[in-house]
């Protein structure tokens, strides 16, 4: 426990007489020296406590039950990873772990334990983030905090408060196909960018899962000659002019939209492109 400081006496005041002022000032100066020494001692004790806490934490993480090694060949990446470690470890499902390349600890995978057999040493981890790349067969495994990482679907839907990765954002921007047919399902939570090949007279319906200010784009490819496109009641158009759908088979029109309210979507414009080579 850190030692408490001795209370300081009252400081000298100008209103005191000369003799009284000197006596009070002398007492106060002596107390100030003691107070300074006590503060130094208090800081040393606090530093010692911090060192002991760090040492205890490091010992806990490096204790035989909390750390392990493996010679299983694994490639750096996300998803389920299974490796064999020592038996009898104090591991349980749901704990966060770091699987680090023993020769280069900065090359590592971080995730949560999904299975551990203390009798055989078989360990399965759902890796949700990684640093580096390559395939290695010398690993050091230790318990460690693992943050929640937003999945691709959560990024698209905007429903998670978990951390983002570059890969999740990149994957979320990949085009999502809209299935063509007499009845079209358009779910805005499914993506940011959509691709749709229309095979006749079609209507883009009012979408489900609308989130205000969400932006999206749809690449509409003409699948058959004479194809046409109408729109649901939620859509408003730039200059109140409906975009024209390309008539030549294979030509594409890109529509740019934004959700403005619970029943309003702006289509800012469209761009027509020739058929893909």
C-alpha positions in Angstrom: 0.0 0.0 0.0 1.3 3.5 -0.9 2.2 5.6 2.2 -0.1 8.5 2.9 1.3 12.0 3.0 1.6 13.9 6.3 -0.8 16.9 6.2 0.9 20.3 5.6 0.5 23.0 8.3 -1.1 26.3 7.5 1.1 28.5 5.3 2.4 31.8 6.6 0.2 34.8 5.9 1.2 38.5 5.5 -1.3 39.6 8.2 0.9 37.9 10.9 3.3 39.8 13.0 7.0 39.6 12.2 7.9 37.0 14.9 4.8 35.0 14.3 5.3 35.0 10.5 8.9 33.7 11.0 7.8 30.9 13.3 4.9 29.8 11.0 7.2 30.1 7.9 9.9 28.0 9.6 7.4 25.3 10.5 5.9 25.4 7.0 9.3 25.1 5.3 10.3 22.1 7.5 7.0 20.4 6.6 7.5 21.2 3.0 10.9 19.3 3.0 9.2 16.3 4.7 6.3 16.5 2.3 8.7 16.4 -0.7 10.6 13.4 0.7 7.3 11.6 1.3 6.1 12.4 -2.2 9.4 10.9 -3.6 8.9 7.8 -1.4 5.3 7.6 -2.5 6.3 7.7 -6.2 8.9 5.0 -5.7 6.4 2.8 -4.0 3.9 3.4 -6.8 6.6 2.5 -9.4 7.4 -0.6 -7.5 3.7 -1.6 -7.4 3.4 -1.0 -11.1 6.5 -3.2 -11.8 5.1 -6.0 -9.6 1.8 -5.8 -11.4 3.4 -5.9 -14.8 5.6 -8.8 -13.7 2.6 -10.7 -12.4 0.6 -10.1 -15.6 3.5 -11.3 -17.7 3.9 -14.3 -15.5 0.3 -15.1 -15.8 0.4 -14.9 -19.6 3.6 -16.9 -19.8 2.7 -19.5 -17.2 2.7 -23.1 -18.4 -1.1 -23.3 -18.4 -1.5 -20.1 -20.5 1.2 -20.3 -23.2 1.9 -23.0 -25.7 3.9 -23.9 -28.8 3.1 -25.8 -32.0 4.9 -27.2 -35.0 1.7 -27.5 -37.1 2.2 -26.0 -40.5 -0.3 -23.1 -41.0 -0.7 -20.3 -43.5 -1.4 -16.8 -42.1 -5.0 -16.0 -42.8 -8.5 -15.6 -41.3 -11.1 -18.3 -40.6 -10.8 -21.6 -38.8 -7.3 -22.8 -38.0 -6.5 -26.1 -36.3 -3.2 -26.9 -34.7 -1.7 -29.2 -32.1 -0.3 -27.8 -28.9 0.7 -29.3 -25.5 -1.9 -31.1 -23.5 -3.4 -30.0 -20.2 -3.5 -26.3 -21.0 -5.9 -23.9 -19.2 -7.7 -23.0 -22.4 -11.4 -22.8 -22.9 -13.8 -22.0 -25.7 -14.3 -18.2 -26.2 -10.9 -17.1 -24.9 -8.9 -14.8 -27.1 -5.5 -16.1 -28.3 -2.6 -14.8 -30.3 -0.8 -17.3 -32.6 2.6 -15.7 -33.3 5.4 -16.9 -35.6 8.1 -17.8 -33.1 10.9 -16.4 -35.3 9.0 -13.2 -36.0 6.3 -12.5 -33.4 4.9 -9.5 -35.4 3.7 -12.0 -37.9 0.6 -13.4 -36.1 -3.0 -14.3 -36.1 -5.6 -13.3 -33.5 -8.8 -15.0 -32.8 -11.0 -16.9 -30.3 -10.8 -20.5 -29.3 -13.7 -22.6 -30.7 -12.4 -26.0 -29.5 -9.6 -27.4 -27.3 -9.0 -31.1 -26.4 -6.8 -31.0 -23.3 -6.1 -34.7 -23.7 -4.8 -34.6 -27.3 -3.7 -30.9 -27.5 -5.9 -30.3 -30.6 -6.7 -26.6 -30.7 -9.1 -24.8 -33.1 -9.2 -21.0 -33.4 -11.5 -18.8 -35.4 -8.9 -16.2 -36.6 -10.6 -12.8 -37.2 -7.5 -10.7 -37.8 -3.9 -11.2 -38.9 -0.6 -9.4 -39.5 1.8 -10.5 -42.2 1.6 -13.5 -44.5 3.3 -16.8 -45.3 3.3 -20.4 -44.1 5.1 -21.4 -40.9 5.5 -24.4 -38.6 6.9 -22.8 -35.4 4.2 -21.0 -33.4 4.0 -19.5 -30.0 0.4 -19.4 -28.7 -0.7 -17.1 -25.8 -3.8 -15.8 -24.3 -4.6 -12.2 -25.4 -7.5 -9.8 -25.9 -9.1 -10.2 -29.3 -11.4 -7.4 -30.5 -14.6 -8.0 -32.3 -14.2 -7.5 -36.1 -17.2 -6.6 -38.2 -18.1 -9.2 -40.9 -18.7 -8.3 -44.5 -22.5 -8.6 -44.0 -22.4 -6.4 -40.9 -20.4 -3.7 -42.9 -23.0 -3.8 -45.7 -25.9 -3.6 -43.3 -24.3 -1.0 -41.0 -25.5 -3.0 -37.9 -22.3 -3.6 -36.0 -20.2 -1.5 -33.7 -17.2 -3.9 -34.1 -13.9 -2.8 -35.6 -13.4 -2.7 -39.3 -10.6 -4.4 -41.3 -9.5 -3.3 -44.8 -10.5 -6.7 -46.1 -14.1 -6.5 -44.7 -14.6 -3.1 -46.3 -13.1 -4.2 -49.6 -15.3 -7.4 -49.6 -18.4 -5.3 -48.6 -17.9 -3.2 -51.8 -17.9 -6.2 -54.1 -20.9 -6.3 -56.5 -24.0 -8.3 -55.3 -26.1 -9.9 -58.0 -29.8 -9.0 -58.2 -31.6 -12.2 -59.4 -33.6 -11.4 -62.5 -37.2 -12.5 -62.9 -40.8 -11.4 -62.9 -40.6 -10.4 -59.3 -37.4 -8.7 -58.1 -36.0 -8.7 -54.5 -33.9 -5.7 -53.7 -32.3 -5.7 -50.3 -30.1 -2.7 -49.5 -28.6 -4.5 -46.5 -27.1 -7.1 -48.9 -24.5 -4.7 -50.3 -23.3 -1.3 -51.5 -22.8 -2.1 -55.2 -25.3 -4.3 -57.2 -25.2 -6.0 -60.6 -28.4 -6.9 -62.5 -28.9 -8.3 -65.9 -32.5 -7.7 -67.0 -34.2 -10.1 -69.3 -37.4 -8.1 -70.3 -39.7 -5.5 -68.9 -38.7 -5.1 -65.3 -39.5 -2.9 -62.3 -36.9 -2.0 -59.7 -39.0 -2.4 -56.5 -38.8 -0.2 -53.4 -36.0 -1.9 -51.4 -36.1 -3.5 -48.0 -33.8 -2.5 -45.2 -33.5 1.2 -46.1 -31.0 3.2 -43.9 -31.1 7.0 -44.3 -28.1 8.5 -46.2 -27.0 5.1 -47.4 -25.5 5.4 -50.9 -25.6 2.6 -53.5 -25.1 1.9 -57.2 -26.6 -0.6 -59.6 -25.0 -1.7 -62.8 -27.9 -2.7 -65.1 -27.0 -4.8 -68.1 -29.4 -5.3 -71.0 -29.9 -9.0 -71.4 -32.3 -9.1 -74.3 -33.3 -6.7 -77.0 -36.3 -4.5 -76.0 -35.7 -4.7 -72.2 -37.1 -1.9 -70.2 -37.0 -0.7 -66.6 -39.6 1.0 -64.4 -39.2 2.1 -60.8 -41.1 1.8 -57.5 -42.9 4.7 -55.9 -40.0 5.6 -53.6 -37.7 6.7 -56.3 -37.1 10.4 -57.4 -34.9 11.3 -60.3 -32.5 14.1 -61.3 -34.5 16.8 -63.1 -37.5 14.4 -62.7 -36.3 12.4 -65.7 -36.2 8.6 -65.6 -32.9 7.2 -66.7 -33.0 5.4 -70.1 -31.9 1.8 -70.2 -29.5 0.9 -72.9 -31.2 -1.0 -75.8 -28.3 -2.9 -77.2 -27.8 -6.3 -75.7 -24.8 -6.2 -73.4 -24.7 -2.5 -72.9 -24.7 -1.3 -69.3 -26.2 1.6 -67.3 -24.9 2.5 -63.9 -27.5 4.1 -61.5 -26.3 6.1 -58.5 -28.8 6.3 -55.6 -29.1 7.5 -52.0 -31.7 6.8 -49.3 -33.2 10.2 -48.2 -35.9 9.0 -45.9 -38.2 6.1 -45.0 -40.0 6.3 -48.3 -37.7 8.4 -50.5 -34.7 7.5 -52.7 -32.8 9.9 -54.9 -31.4 8.6 -58.2 -28.7 11.2 -58.9 -28.1 10.1 -62.4 -26.9 7.3 -64.7 -24.0 6.5 -67.0 -24.2 4.3 -70.1 -21.3 2.1 -71.0 -20.7 -0.2 -74.0 -20.9 -4.0 -73.7 -18.1 -5.7 -71.9 -15.4 -7.0 -74.3 
